[in-house]
Amino acid sequence: MKKLTINYPGGSLLDIRKKYEKHFYTKKDAWYEQEAFAKENIPAGTWEIDFNLEGSFLKTWAEQIEGGRWQGGKEGVPAAVLVYALCSHYEETGDCLLETVYSRTSSCDSGGGHVVVGIFDARGLVVGDGWDDIRSSYVGLSAARKLSLDDGELEALESLGLEARVAKLEAVIKHHNLGL
């Protein structure tokens, strides 16, 4: 599997589905259309997503997190960001990542389960409801980290002097373990 760095344009899962509707298994009347996670506006930013799911299968959500999948400054990837990464990568390369498996995301459905995304084959990409307590050979976990600052963080930086800006950026780099 691959690691991708993407420039997420911002928006909700529903916004991303409008742009890439032809790549979705369910194009209309999807189960998630009224779900809060699908309407949540995820800010624009640069994300690094690790699609190497090895070692995360046959584990519940709690076991996947406990296993340190998100250590080293990595965090969960929202469903909208993961869907954008998969669809934009497919349009650029013709390569379907997560063709035979799902990845859990940091997005939760109204029942509290973490949304899964995957099985991206000729029929289209699937967005599924959460299965946190199930161990499956086809439900893994992608690790991700956001590499760019949110607008609020940028505005805060603009109000600082040069030395304070450099110190703040160094702290962000260290926090995200970027090693630049």
C-alpha positions, 0 to 999 in steps of 0.5 A: 500500500501507499502513502499519499500527501494530498491537499484537501480543498476543504468541505464536507463528505457530501461536498466531496461526493458531489465532485466525485459522484461517479466514483461512489457505490451509492450515488443518491439516497445514501444512508449517511446523507442526514448524518452529522459527520457527512455534513461536517465542514473539514477545513482545507489542509495538507494531509499525509495518509498511510494506506499500509493497513498491515497489522491493523486487521482482525482488531476492534477499534479499541485494539487498533488504537491501542496498537499505536497506529496513530503514534508519532503525531499521527491522528485519525483521518476524517471520512471526507478527507479519506474519500477525497484522497481515494477519489483524487488519486484514482482520477490522477493515476487510475489506481484504486486504493482500498480495493478489497478492504475498508479503513476505519476513519475518525468520523463517527456515525449517529450510533457512535461507531467509526465510519469505514471507507473502502472496497473501491472497485469497479462498482464504486467506493463504499462509505459504511457505518461503524463496526467498532466491536467487530474484528474483521480481516477486511477492516483495517485502519489508515494512519494520517497526519495533518501537515498544515495549519488551520486558518485560526492558527495562521491568524494567530501567527500573523499577530506575532513578531518574527521570533515568536512566529519561528518559535511557534512553527518550530513547535508545530514541526516538533509536535507533528514529528516532521523533522524538516 
